[in-house]
Amino acid sequence: MTALATELARGRGLVEPELFDRLVRFVVQEEKVTRERAERVMDQALAFLHMSAHHNEGLSPSQSVDPGWHAFMLHTREYAAWCQEQFGRFIHHNPFPAPQLFDGAQMRATVAAIEEAGFVVDHELWGTAAECNPPACCGDGGGCSGK
């Protein structure tokens, strides 16, 4: 049976399995999370990076996904080589100058762009899960409070 063209991609498929494993182990150690959570974070971070390389719309990773991007960036040789191979340029991380209060629109736009790029979205990590009710969360993984 052949896969349907509509099958969604996973971010983890954008890197070699050995590198994905190293990045996941790094997230586990640095963020003090379970391996399952770290795998989800890295998967979404990679999907976000792929999508953001093709958008210039000021989209942003959620607070839950951003540690995956940080983990990859800290593996500088691998990150630089991957960016060059995938996009022909380096994808910079430009944090906001001050903490941002999200109303949810930015996260929803980011999630929509990732979905449009053909990737599976883990809505819980983006704060856009259906069971998320404002004001407990507003579209940024950890909620509006920045926690």
Disulfide bonds with the S-S distance in Angstrom:
Cys132-Cys137 0.99
Cys138-Cys144 1.87
